Amino acid sequence: MNTYNCPRCGSPSTAERCPACGRGPEPLLARLGEVDAVLAAMPTTLQSRAAVEAERIEVLNGLTQVAARYLAEAEGHARAAQQASPAPLTPAEGVPAPTAPATPPGGTMPAPAMPSPGMAPNVQPPGVPPYPYQQQPHTPPGGAFGLPRERGEVGTKTVQTVLLSLGGALVAAALIIFTAVAWRNMGNGGRAAVLGGVTLLLLAIPFTLKRFRLWATAETFAALAALALWCTTLAGYYLYRPPGAEFGPGAVGAWTAGVLIVLAVYRAFARLSATGWVMLPLALIGAAYAAAASIGTAVVLMLAIAAALGAAAWVTARLPGHFATSDLWAGRFLTCAAVVAACSAGLRAAFGVADPVVPSIAAAVAVLAAANLVGVRFAQRLGVTLNTMLIAGSAAGSLVLCAWVLAVRSGSPELVVPSLTLLAATFVPFVAGRSRRDAWGFSSAVIAGLCGVAVFAAVAFDAPDLTAYFVAFLAARLLAPVLTDPLGSAFRTASYFVGAGTAVMTSLVALGGVGYLFGFGWDLFSVEVPIVLVAFAIASVLLPRAFRLDGAALAVTFAVESSAVLLWDQDPMRYDALPTIALMVCGAIGLAAALFSGTLTGRCSGWVALAVWAPLAGAAAYESETLYPGQGWIPLWLTVTAATMLVVAVGAPRRSRPDRVLAAILAHVLAGATTVISALVEFFDWTYDDGNALMPAAQFGIYALALAGAAIMAPVRKWGYVIASLCVGSLAWWSMLAALEVGTLEFYTAPPAAVVFLIGLWRIERQPEAGSWATLALPILIGIAPSLLLAVEDDNELRRVGVGAAAIAVIITGLARRWQAPLVLGSIALAILTINELALLWDHIPVWIPPAIGGAILISAGATFEKRRRDLRRIRASLKTMR
């Protein structure tokens, strides 16, 4: 175990703790031990030893800063303790004064033991300053030089960098201006001599500056030398080019490639990182000019530039200079630039091929880009070095860009999907969460690869698009169990995504055939759609167990529908009934999925499918000459379907509430829409057969029975179904009476009132606390009020007698069961009838009888006023006791 000076107290300590002051682990001391061990194992002649030594110097500087921070904190604590300590007390008589501890021979007070983390600090005796400020001088730890001295706002290193950068920029500008303008008055020889001499001088100066250890200045002159070499080379070729030779993009690219090769060699001898940094913009300019040349020349020059950059990156890694960090990043950027240049050469070669081949090349590049993205994810998972990650990322990014450019140039719509998936695979890892980044990165890259393979088969071998995607899905799903994670799970997830996308697209194409069946949409003249759907139905066994039925139901449904439309399109007269039968089968499949699916999504989708396919089947039957049943029958069938949905949804084995609620809502919507549409058709169609006038009543009656059945089977909220059943049943009864042209009011009001009255009686017997007003008032009003109004207005004696009899019956019922509502309402009705009868007989009464009756009443009332008051109170109390 190594021993170091503690940065806190200066005592010998280990990296884990200090025995003198109790300091805990110090990461910088541990790192210093690791660096020392590496240096001890490395030969002194090794080229990369300089980087490790530079890191050791950084660690020592960090330890110095830590020690200075500890020292400053101790001074602050000492000042605070001195300010808070009371005045020294005079020793009392007989009490010995505190004495300072003896000083050891070394002249340094022994450091008191500091508490370890988590322990209570030691209490200092009064009058003794806290550690480390004893009365004796303090010895700072090794490597610590006290508090840093005050310095200016800008450091010397920053000033040096700014001066060298500005000076280099000015000299570079002078070189460019001289090359472009100032040498016009000189001859060719003078121009070449000036540029060549300046270039050679700039190339030689860095070696001299390195001998005097002026490293930053040498880097500045190295950058100027690289720029001057490029300017001199191009100017020399411009002056002394052979007759007939052009100074075009090819020449600029060729001479730039040569200059980059020379600079790579110069970097190996000079070991100056500025040379590598200057090569990057020169390579960009050279590649841009080279790409404008002919295809053969452009590809060769761009590959030569890539090779020069790669060689410079290798030299920078093998022969680092004084600025190791700058060399490290320069090598990384040179490597990335070399990869990008090589990929750009391939892109330039692809641009030179014939147009019919471009879609195939674009698809192949998309597959290659997806494979590189998978490689990047693998490199990130394995924790490779940053250089390897940069190389892989540069290659993948270049290939993605190439795939996009080639896809745009080809103009092929098939390449839209792989291009979008490549873009998603590039950016998904950056937006995904930390926990899902790895899985999403692999899956998105594999999805892009599968789409690229499918499109390559489509554009290169003219394979059907949907079939190619299905084969890609099937191959990935079968390959997933063979591969180990993370590729196994990535291929499984990617296969599900590709399969789902293909199934949805195929289903949408098949659904367009339904529009074609009814006069809009597009036709289906290819058998690929039903074949792929049948293949998906068979391949549903590869899905998770919970989704197999859903996938098979979806595929079989659209396969049946698309096959029927295709066959009907061949001979509409012969296969007139086939679309209707196929749509009815689709509805049955939806009902089966709604009942037996293992997922909530599958059950809800099944109910939605049934609610969609049933009206479509009715519309197809309406257009069919073979299966058209006549006016009014199709709405009746749809109402029966809605009633069946409602009863099955409420009475089927309950798996979850949302799908049953959705089924009930869809049933209500289907029944209501069917009734409204049939009523509108009957109202606006003057040719409608009056013999089918009872169809609306039948529709209302069937759905009322369904609501009553739902009220019996529903576990909760039964009264909602009961009320709805009564309302719909009343509509059915009134529709039937209207169709039979019955005009008597009591036929409309009496049966609903009787049913509601019976329900009220049942409820008040089971729940007496509900009261008669909540249970019996409504049916009494419905049964008596309309007839009472008519009895008051017309002279129908039979209606008046009937209303009176009904009122008396209601009063007797209330008196017998002590119900308040029947008694009050019946009495009011009977009183109104009595007044009406008196009004009718007023002309037949002699003139003397009313005054006599009035006088007798007044006398009786006056004589028995007190007794009548008691009777009135008793009647009122009796009414209050009723329910």
C-alpha positions, 0 to 999 in steps of 0.5 A: 500500500502506497503512502502519501502526504495527506492534503488536509494535515500533511501527515503520511497517509494512504488513499483510503484514510489519514490516521492523523486527521481522520480524513476519508477516501481521497479519489485523487490520491487513489488515481495518483497511485494508479498512474504511478503503477502504470508509469512503473510498468511502462518502459521509458522509451515508450512513445505514449508515456508522455500522455500518462505523465501529463495526466500525473501532472494534472492529478498533482495540480488537483491535489494542490488545489484540494490542499489549498481549499482545506487550508482556507477552510481551517483558517475560516474556522480558526477566525470564527472560533477566536471571535466567539471565544470569551476573554481568558479567565484569571485562575482562581486561587488554588486552581492550576492554570492550563499549561500548553502541551509540551512541544516535541523535539521536531518543533511541530505540535502533534496533530490531534486525532480528527473525528471520522465521518459520522462521529461527534467532533472532539471538544477543544479545551477553553483557550486552545485554538482549534486544529490546525492552528496551534501556537507552533508554525504549521507545515503545509503538505507536500505539493501544497504552496499555500493560497493562490496569489491574486492574478488578472482577469485573463490568464497568460495561457489565454493571452498566448492563445489569442495572440498566436491565433490572431497572428496566424490569421493575419499571416494566413490572410497575407498569404492568400492576398499575396497569392491572389493580388500582390504578385501580379507585377512579378514574373513567373519565376519571382512568384514561384521563388517567393511562394516556395521560399516562404513555404519552405521557411514556414515548414522549417521554423517549427523544428527550430521553435521546438528546440527552444520549447516554444510549443504553441508558437511552433503549432501556429507556424505549422498551421501556416505552413500547411496553408502555404503549402496548399496555396503554393502548390495550386499557384505553381500548377496554375503558372506551369501547367502544361499547354491545354491543361485546365485549371478545373475542379479535377485539378484542384482536387488532385493537387489537394489530395497530394498536399494532404499526403505530404502533410501526413508525412510532415505530421509524422516528422514534426509531431505537431497537432496543428497540421492534422487540424489544418488537414480537415478544412483542406480535405473538405475543399478538395473533396468538394472540388473532386466531386465536381469532376468526372465519375472516375476521377472523382471517385479516385480522388475522394478515395485518395483524400480519405486514405490521406486522412486515415494515414494522418489519423494513424500517424497522430495516434502513433506519434503524439506531440506535446499537446496530447489532448489536442492530438487525441481529438485531432486523430478522432476527427481525422478518422471520422473525416476519412470515413465520411470521405470514403462514403462520399466517394461511394455516393458519387459513384452511385450518382454516375450509374444509370437511372433504372439502377438507382432505386436498387442501389438506394435500397441496398445503401439503406440496408447497409446504413441500417446494419451500421446503425445496429453496429453502432448500438453494439459498439455502445453496448460493449463500451468500446473506445471513443475512437471506435464509436466515432468511426462507427457513428461517422460511417452510419451517419454518412450511409444514412445521408447517402440513402436519403440522397439516393432515394430523393434522386431515384424518385421511387415511392417505395423508398419513402418507408425505409428512408423514414425508418432510417431517420427514426432509427437515427434519432430514436436513441437520443429521445428515448429514456435511459432505461429504454435507449438500448432496446429502442435503438436496436429495434428501430435499426432492425426495423429500418433494415427489414424495410430496406430488405423488403424494398430492395426485393421490390425495386430490384426483382419487381416483387409485390410490395405487400408480399415483400414486407410480409416475407421480411416480417416472417423471416425476422419473426422466425429468426428471432428465437435463434438469435441471442439478446439483444438481437433476438429481442430486437428482431422480435420487436421489429417483426411485430412492428413491420407485420403490424404496419403491413397488416394495417396497410393491406387492410386499408387496401382491402377496405378500399374495395368496399368503397368500390362496391358502393361506387367510390374508392378504388378497385382491386384487380390483384389477388395479392391482397387476399393472399397476404391476408390469408398468410397473416391469418396463418402466421398469427400463431407466431404472435403472443397467445393473447393476440393470436385470436385478434390477429387471425380475426382481423386478417380473415375478416379483410380476406373474406371481404377483399375476396368477395369484392374481387370475385364480384367485380369479375361478374356483378350479375352472377355474384350479386349476393356474394358481397352481402353474404361476405359482409355478414360473415365479417360481422359474425367474425367480429361478434366472435372476436368480441366474445372470445378475445383475450384482450380488451382491445380485441373485444372492443374492436370486435364490437366496433367491427360488428357495428360497422359490418352490419350496416354495410351488409344491409346497404349491400343487400339493398343494392342486391337484386337477389337478396333485397327483402323489400321495403322496411325489412332491412331496418328491421334486421338492423334493429334485430342486430342491435338488440342482439348486440345489447342482450349478448353484451349484457348477458355474456360472461363478463370479462371487463366493464369497458367492452360491455359498455361500448357494446351497449352504446354501439347498440343504442347508436345502431338502433337509433340511427336505423330508426331515424333513417327509416323514418326519414326514408318513409317521410320523403319517399312518396312511393313507400309501401303503406302496407309496411307501416307496422315496421317502425312499431316492430322495431320499437317493440323488438328493441324494447324487449331487448332493453327489458332483457338487459334490465333483467340480466344487468348486475347494476343500474337496472332502473335505467334499462327499465325506464328506457324499455318503458319509453321505447315500448310506449313508442312501439305502442303508439306507432302501432296505434298510429299505423292502425289509425286509432284516434281514441286518447285512452288507447294511447295513455291507459296501457303505459299508465297501467304498466307504470302503475303496476311497477310503482305498486311493486316498488312501493311494496318492496320499498315503503319508504319511497312514498306514493308520490315517487312511485304512483303520482306519475302513472296516475297523472298519465292515465287521468290528466289527458282524459280529464282535459278532454272530458272538460272540453267536449260533451262526451258523456262516456269519457266523463263517466269513465274519468270519474270512475277512475278517480273514485277507484284511485281515491278508494285505493288511496284510502284503503292503503293509506297512500297520499298521492292517489287520494289527493290526485283522485280527489282533485280530479273528482272535484274538477269533474264535479265542478264541470258537471255543475257548470253543465247543469247550471241552467237547469237549476231553479233560481231559488235553490242556490241562495237557499243552499248558500244560506243553509251552509253559512248557518251550519258553518256558523253554528258548528265553526269550532267543531269544523275546525277540529275536523279540519285539523284531524283531516290534515293530520290524517293526510300527513300520516299517509305515504 
